[in-house]
Amino acid sequence: MIVRPAREQDAPGFLGLAAQVEHWFGAMVEDPGFRAAVDKHIRRGTALVAVPLAGPRLLGGMLFGAKSPTYHVHWLVVCEQQRGTGVGRALMAEAMRRFAVGGPGTVEVVTFGADHPGAVAGGARVFYERLGFSPAEPAPPGPEGGSRQVYRRPV
């Protein structure tokens, strides 16, 4: 697996990843705002992808806000077949390295609330906790109406 900056030709792969998680996050594939965010992050160099050594498909993708002192994981998705194999961890490690995330500051992500079905099925909360993030304050509900919570990691 290689983790690299996303390229313009990776945009359809981001939509494919989004389609796999719309049942948890709400509609994204047809959302012009999501498409614009992907395009903006690709242009800025703050979109990362994980790809296999051979083949063009995306194993995972990430949109990262690289402004200190509060960095933001705007979106991170690993394809269903690859969850639990280290793809998400590799994306996070590359973001931290590439964007020189240093202290003092924090990295924040909004993920599922404890009562959201995606919290267990998708493993997001456990994933972030294993990376040193801690649950913080509640966040506004997602577009599908499910609960959300901020997770924070000091750097």
NORLINMO-V359765 format. One record per residue. N is the residue number from 1. RES is the residue in one letter. OMEGA is omega in whole degrees, 0 to 359 (* if undefined). D_CENTER is the distance of its C-alpha to the mean C-alpha in Angstrom with 1 decimal. Layout:
n-><N/N>
res-><RES/RES>
omega-><OMEGA/OMEGA>
d_center-><D_CENTER/D_CENTER>
This chain:
n-><1/2/3/4/5/6/7/8/9/10/11/12/13/14/15/16/17/18/19/20/21/22/23/24/25/26/27/28/29/30/31/32/33/34/35/36/37/38/39/40/41/42/43/44/45/46/47/48/49/50/51/52/53/54/55/56/57/58/59/60/61/62/63/64/65/66/67/68/69/70/71/72/73/74/75/76/77/78/79/80/81/82/83/84/85/86/87/88/89/90/91/92/93/94/95/96/97/98/99/100/101/102/103/104/105/106/107/108/109/110/111/112/113/114/115/116/117/118/119/120/121/122/123/124/125/126/127/128/129/130/131/132/133/134/135/136/137/138/139/140/141/142/143/144/145/146/147/148/149/150/151/152/153/154/155>
res-><M/I/V/R/P/A/R/E/Q/D/A/P/G/F/L/G/L/A/A/Q/V/E/H/W/F/G/A/M/V/E/D/P/G/F/R/A/A/V/D/K/H/I/R/R/G/T/A/L/V/A/V/P/L/A/G/P/R/L/L/G/G/M/L/F/G/A/K/S/P/T/Y/H/V/H/W/L/V/V/C/E/Q/Q/R/G/T/G/V/G/R/A/L/M/A/E/A/M/R/R/F/A/V/G/G/P/G/T/V/E/V/V/T/F/G/A/D/H/P/G/A/V/A/G/G/A/R/V/F/Y/E/R/L/G/F/S/P/A/E/P/A/P/P/G/P/E/G/G/S/R/Q/V/Y/R/R/P/V>
omega-><176/172/184/174/178/177/181/181/177/183/177/177/175/179/176/176/180/181/181/185/180/179/177/188/187/185/176/188/181/182/180/179/178/179/179/179/178/181/181/180/177/180/182/182/181/172/178/176/171/182/176/179/178/177/187/187/179/174/180/179/183/171/189/174/190/179/179/7/179/179/184/167/182/183/176/179/174/180/188/184/185/181/180/182/178/181/180/178/179/177/179/181/180/177/180/179/186/185/174/179/180/184/349/179/179/169/181/174/172/180/183/169/184/183/182/179/179/181/180/185/181/178/186/184/178/178/182/178/178/178/177/177/177/176/179/186/174/176/177/180/177/182/178/178/181/182/179/178/175/170/186/177/176/174/*>
d_center-><17.3/16.5/13.4/14.4/13.7/13.2/16.5/17.9/18.8/15.2/14.6/16.1/13.9/10.8/13.1/14.0/10.6/10.5/14.1/13.3/11.5/13.7/15.9/13.5/11.9/15.0/16.0/13.7/15.4/18.6/17.2/18.3/16.1/12.9/14.7/15.9/12.6/11.5/15.0/15.1/12.2/13.8/17.2/16.2/14.8/11.4/9.5/9.4/10.2/11.7/15.0/18.1/21.1/22.9/21.7/19.5/17.0/13.3/12.2/8.5/6.5/4.3/5.9/7.5/10.6/13.2/16.1/17.9/18.9/15.8/12.5/9.4/5.7/5.9/3.1/1.3/5.1/8.2/11.4/13.7/16.3/14.3/12.7/14.5/15.5/13.6/11.1/8.0/10.6/11.6/8.5/8.5/12.2/12.4/10.5/12.9/15.7/15.4/15.0/17.6/16.0/19.3/21.2/22.2/19.2/16.0/12.3/11.0/8.3/9.6/9.4/12.3/15.8/18.0/19.9/17.2/17.7/14.0/14.2/16.5/16.0/12.3/12.7/9.7/12.3/14.2/11.3/10.6/14.4/15.2/13.3/15.6/13.9/16.4/16.4/17.8/19.0/18.2/16.3/17.6/17.2/14.8/16.4/17.6/19.3/17.4/17.2/14.3/14.4/13.3/12.6/14.0/14.8/17.8/18.3>
